[in-house]
Amino acid sequence: MKAIIQRVSKASVTVGKEQISSIGRGLCVLLGISAEDTQNDADYIMRKILNLRLFEDDNGRAWSKSVMEKELEVLCVSQFTLQCVLKGNKPDFHLAMSADFAQAFYNNILEQMRTTYKPELIKDGQFGACMQVQIHNDGPVTICLESPCGPTDAKQMSKQEKQQQRKEKTSKGNLESGRDKGALTSTVDFNASNEAEGDVFSGRDL
């Protein structure tokens, strides 16, 4: 799961000409749910949204208080385009969870946040609609977050595995080369040592 978390002075969502929701100071969160996301991903993102220290304390010290500690609002907007993978210049969204499952998953995240925090301070847009989102970023402060359990693109994983294999082969080759050099050095040192002591060896003797 991916989230773009923005500290805002205000934010709102409009569908058509109707304003669906709005908040004052707080956080506007764009959420991108992947097909591989589980409850663990949802729990991680939810905890971070509510506990990130993006606000000042009463003495004006920055990065001291969370949205919950300041009792501010949160506006969440579902945004599957965060799961975009580019194919050349064309966006591909095959990593995003299908709408049939994503809506229930998204609503569950909202309910968890409302249970953990104050329900009246958690707002959202309209799932699946073409929304106009107005964000007045305060700072600007923008945090790009991805859950540790997030999806891995198969092609990207294959590429990483091949790179790792090449590294391992290179390391193994360097190690074997080092052993050969070490053995050669030992032989040379052995010959030099015996010559210094007056012992004479021929190639056949060795």
Secondary structure, 3 states (H helix, E strand, C coil): CEEEEEEEEEEEEEECCEEEEEECCEEEEEEECECCCCHHHHHHHHHHHHHCCCECCCCCCCCCECCCCCCCEEEEEECHHHHCEEECCEEECCCECCHHHHHHHHHHHHHHHHHHCCHHHEEECCCCCCEEEEEEEEEEEEEEEECCCCCCCHHHHHHHHHHHHHHHHHHHHHHHHHHHHHHHHHHHHHHHHHHHCCCCCCCCCC
